[in-house]
């Protein structure tokens, strides 16, 4: 069960890291997009960030719990390239690529940010999460 707990912690780390950039990005896009202007309420960035953090907390920790179950199933794998579980890291890399590739192709102005977010997700879930599970004393 340390793998699932590591997934929860990794998801929470991503929720903390992604709240501010996503909130600021949405507010910047809100000024130029009529759909976002109707969907996102007129509030301060801080008020919006609190609500957004709640949603991102639920989203990333749910993803972390599911990936923790996958890591638990792949627990007997060996590490390589600095990862505690190389097949799991490759699985997370492939999953991240499958999600990010269409966004990368469609949203040209935000390619830098999409690539940075994908790298952070890969490092957090693919590299850090197996180490958290290995270091954990949670049983």
Beta strands, then each sheet from edge to edge (+ up, - down):
end
